[in-house]
Amino acid sequence: MLYNNLVSAKELDAKIAQAVKSGKKTVISLNGSLYCVIYKKKWTFAVRMKINNKDRRVSIGYYPDMTLAEARARAKEMAGILPQNKTKQSKTKSCTFGEYSDRWKETKKANPNKEKGHKNNKWYRAVCSSLKILEALNEYPLDEITPKLVDQILSAQDDVTDYPKHRAIQILNECLDCAEVEGLIKKNHCKNMLKSTSELSIKYSRPKVESFAWAKAENLKNEFFIKLENQKKIKYMYFWLLLAFTALRVGSISNCKWEWIDFEKRVVHIPGFYMKMGRPFDVPLTIFSMAVLTNWRKYCEENGCLGPYVFSAERSLLKPVHLPSIQTYVAANTSITMHGMRTSCITWLTGFGIPYEIREEVISHSLHGQTQVAAVYNRHDYFKEKFYALRLWGYFIYEYQLTEPFRKLLNGINPEHLNEYKVKYEEINKKIQETWNKLY
């Protein structure tokens, strides 16, 4: 719905009341380039401008916080901010952002042959997504990119949410910093765009992100295993079992290779290249995780689907399993995420009295309370401690949370070892209860 006649402040109030009552998105023309957009109880002043020869609608404020007179003055002021016919021809010798960013993003591609680098192209794709948001900058020389210009570009994109805009500015700064180091520009004008206390920094500050959906360990049976027990792909079920018993990141499990597993010493050696923290990580294998891996390997050998990866892709044994497919299935059938299993594990271990250092090592986190100097001297690997913690956690999952379809996949567990785990679990649980009774 579009009104072409110019309106006064009083008429604007009447039009807004009418638009709100109708419940439809309404665009009210206030002069040649100024509009008021009424949508979902938000009344936004916007200016139509040409950016790189493309029509863009740039938001400039909200009514009634900004008066009609102020909006018209702002629109008139903005008429000179962005040149109407900005082209690659410029007096400066600096290359354009589009030319440089195309070369720069190639450095983000995965290269397994390098000791330091990205393990896959996930980061490269994220960079490409951010650069797409900034594509209106492509024809501008690098040394002419300023916070005000970036703000105009991002404000014109109403369909992009706050976090992608915040991330795009981070990527832009990383790109411009590299250009500065290479001597292509004297200074990155956007360096402090997210760090100062200015209105722009506040506008594009990192929005609060909710934590991963998880469930208390005592509720995993109802919230996770029961809802997934009818999965027809047995590969997925073994994947979830290994996730539950090791509390590893899903990316580490999907990229796990058979050559990393030492069945004799009962340990998985994960190279730092495949870990988020960038350091090698050893995962002790309890009788439960050993049963998962040995039974799954036997199944793969019998069905001709054994490849270099523990969990291979459907169409190629030489590629890791397609992780989004597993994540999508979990999201569609449960209210928690696979990453939330790590939260469930650590929360349960905390309640069981496991010390902070051991809990953090179980999930391969750095110790936040440990200084860099202390980290240099403390070389303890906490391997035995991690094993004891995962043994308690594994027994709890196996005995109290797994459903029968999942239990059947763990056949072959030595009853004597299982009884030993049970004794340790009950012994520690009893001591904890006695301690709590004395304190309270």
Buried (B, 14 or more C-beta within 10 A) or exposed (E): EEBEEEBEEEBBBEBBEEBBEEEEEBBBBBEEBBBBBBBEEEBBBBBBBBBBEEEBBBBBBEBEEBEBEBBBEBBEEBEEEBEEEBEEEBEEEBBBBBBBBEEBBEEBBBEEEEEEBBBBEEBBEBBBEBBEBBBBBBBBBBBBBEBBBBBBBBBBBBEBEBEBBBBBBBBBBBBBBBBBEEEBBEEBBBBEBBEEEEEBBEBBEEEEEEEEBBBEBBEBBEBBBBBBBEBEEBBBBBBBBBBBBBBBBBBBBBBBBBEBBEEEEBBBEBEBBBBEEEEBBBBBBBBBBBBBBBBBBEBBEEEEEBBEBBBBBEEEBEEBBBBEEBBEBBBEEBEBBBBBBBBBBBBBBEEBEBEEBBBBBBBBEEEEEEEEEEEEEEEEEBEEBBBBBBBBBBBBBBEEBBBEBBBEBBEEBEEEBBEBBEEBBEEBBEEEEEEEEEEE
